[in-house]
């Protein structure tokens, strides 16, 4: 299919080694229908790790681009290396990116190569979204990782999701935009067990606190929405997404999400 230029996006995954970039890429390709089977780094059958050396070592050595489609857009997904020895591959990719997903490992948070790729993204003015991955791991701490992002990079990191539990107790997310709970299951192929539009009472305090912080950080990006917010009116999910998009593209904020790619969460 031929796509107009305004319907094409180049999106890269950048991170420290072993944060889970290639695993996330596999899930994106599967969810978008580009592949019909999820590859595994340990099995050496992922789409983007195509070199024999990459399959043997379980690491990405060269950047790989794969085209998929989502909601009438063509998405060129670029999986980049995380090892410092191949950081030139990251910089080469960043020159053409419309946006990047920076993947952080939930236990270690910001690691040395995380800082390197972040500075490279700054150099080329690439808008970013942060994914706190591997929330199922022992020692996982979403809030510590967010604080590290704020402290190390001096950015306005805005969580738009909150984890429900962590480590072996990680079981879902609280969606701050749509005010709902999404629960995960290891038994279902999609990874999603149920979606609750009515947020349980036990999560209401977290939802209120972090949603208010989110709105404070994003409302300023649209004057009409800001006036509505200041007047105490409820903002719609579409209005919130509009502000998040503007702030992200302008590199004024960095949205933060969480999950565990290994389990399709």
N, C-alpha and C positions, 0 to 999 in steps of 0.2 A: 504494500500500500504506500501511496505517496502522501506524506504529511506536510502541512504548511509549517514554516519555521516556528511559529508561535505555539505549535503543538508538540514540539520536540524538546526533551529535557535530557541533559547529561548529568547524571547523579553518581557520585563516587562514595565509596566506603573507605574511610581512613582510620588508622588506629595503631596502637602498640601491638607488637606481635602476640598472638594467642588471645586477643580480645574477642575474637569470634567474627571477624569481617566476612570470611568466606562462607561460614555457616549461615550468617544473616543473608548473604547474597543468594545462597541456594534456596532459602525460604522465600525470598522475594520472587525469584524466578518461578518457583512452584506455585505460589499464591496467584501470580499473574497469568498462569497457564502456559508459560513458555516451556516448562518441563513437566513431565508427568510422573517423575520419580525424584525423590529428594536424595541428593548425593551426600556423602559423609567424608570429611577430611581424613579421618583415620582409615577409611576404606580406599582412599585415593581415587574416588569416582565423582568428584565435583566438576562442575562445568568450567569454572574459571581457572582451576589449578590443572592445566593441561600438560605441562612439561613433566617428563619422567622424574626429574630431580624434585619437583614440587610434590609429586605423588609419593615419592619415597620418604621425603623429609616431613611432609605434612605442613609445609609453609608455602606462602606465596612469594615468588621470586620476581616475576614480571607482572605489570598491570595487565589485566584482561578486560575487554569490553564485550558486553553481551546486550543485544537489543531485545526488549520485551514491550508489551503494550498494556496500558491501564487507563480506563475511563477516557477513551478517544485520544490519548496521548501516546507518542512513541517515547519510551524511556530507554536511554542508553546507560546501562549500569556498568560502572567501572570498579572492579575489585583491585585494590592496591596492596603492595607488600607492607608488612609491619616491621620487618627487621631493619635495623639502622643501616646495614650494608647496602640495602636496595632503596634507600630513601630518595635517590634521584628519580626513580620510577614514580614516586608519589608526586614530586614536584612537576614532572612532565605531564601527569594527568590533571593536576590542579589548574593548569593553564586553560583547560577547555571545559571545566565543570561549571554548571549553573548552580549547583548546591552540593553539599557533602553531608553524609551521616558519619559523625565521629563516634566510634564504638568504644566504650569503656568497660573494662572488666570490673564487676561489682565489688570484688574483694579489694583489689589494689587501687581502683579509681584511676587517678591521673598518674601515668607512668612516664618514664623518660622519653620514649618515642611519641607518646601522646602530645607532649609539649613541642616536639620537633614538627610534627605534622600540623599542629595548630598554628605555629608560627608561619609555616609555609602557606596555610590557608589564609592567614592574615595578609601575607604578602600579595596575594592575588585577589583579595577581597571576596572570598567565596563564602556565601551564607551557609550556616551550619545548623544541624539538629543533632542533639546528643542522645545516644542510646546507652543506657546502663544495662549491659547484658549479663548473662549468667547469674541471674538473681536466685537461682536454686543452689548455688555453691555454698559450702561451709564458709562462714565469715562474711557473706554478702551484706552490704549496707548501702542502700540507695541514698540515704540522706547524707552520709559521709562523702560519698562520691560527688553529690551535687555541691556540697560545701568546698570540696577540693577544686572543682571546676571554677567556682566563683573566686576562690582564693588565688589559684595559680594563674588564671587567665584574665582576672579582673573584668569579668563580663556579667551581664544580667542574665543568669541562668534561671529559666522559668519552667518548673515542672508543670506539665499539662496532664500527667498521670501520676498516680501514687501506687506503690506496690501493696498488695495485701499479704502480709507476712514476708518472710525471707528464709533463705536456706531451704531445708526440707519442708518448711511451712509455707513457702511461696505458692499461692494458689490463685492469684488473679490481680486485677488492677482496678483502681478507682479512676474513672474517666471524669476529669474536672470540667471539661467543656460541655459534655452532654449530661453530666450529673447522673451517672449510672455506674453499675458494678459489672465487670466482666470476669467470670470465673473460668479457670482453665481445668482441663482434665488430661491426664496421660493416656486415657483409654480412647479418646476420640482423635481421628486423623487430623481434624482441623485445629485441635488444641483448645477449642472453646467449648465449654460444657454448657454454660448458660449466661444470659445477659439479663440483668435486673435493672429495670428502669426506675424502680423505687429503691433508693439506697438504704440499706439496713441501718438501724439506729446506731449500731456500734461504730459506724464509719462517718456519721454525720459531722462530728466535731472536726475530723481531719479534712473532710470535704469542704466545710465552711471556711476553715482557716486558710487552706492552700488555694482555694478558688478565689478568695478575696485578694490574696497576695498576687495571684495571676492577673486578675482584672486590674489591679493597681498598676501593674507593670506594662500592660498592653493598651489600656484605654486611650492613652495620649496619642496614639498613632492615627486616629481618625477624629476630627474635631466634633462631628455630629455624635459619634458614639461616646466621646468623652463627656459631652454635655449631658447625654442620657445617663451615663454612669454617675456623674456628679449630682444629678437630680434624684438619684436613688432608684432609677428604673431598672428593671431586669433586662440584661442583655441576652439576645438570642444566640444559640450556638453558631449560626452563620456570621453574626457580627463579631463574635469572639475570634472565629477563624480568620476573618478578614483582617483584624488587627494583628493577630499572630503572624500572618503572612507578610504584612507590610513591615512589621518590626524585624522579622527574620531576614527578609530580602535586603533591608537597609543595614543589616548587621548591628541593630540596636539591642536585640535580645537573642537568646539561644534557647529554644524550647527543649525540654528534657523529657524523654519517655523511658520506659523500662520493660524488661522482659527476659525471656530465656529462649534464645533461638533454637537450641538443641531440641526442645520440646514443642517447637512451633508456637511458642507463647510470645 
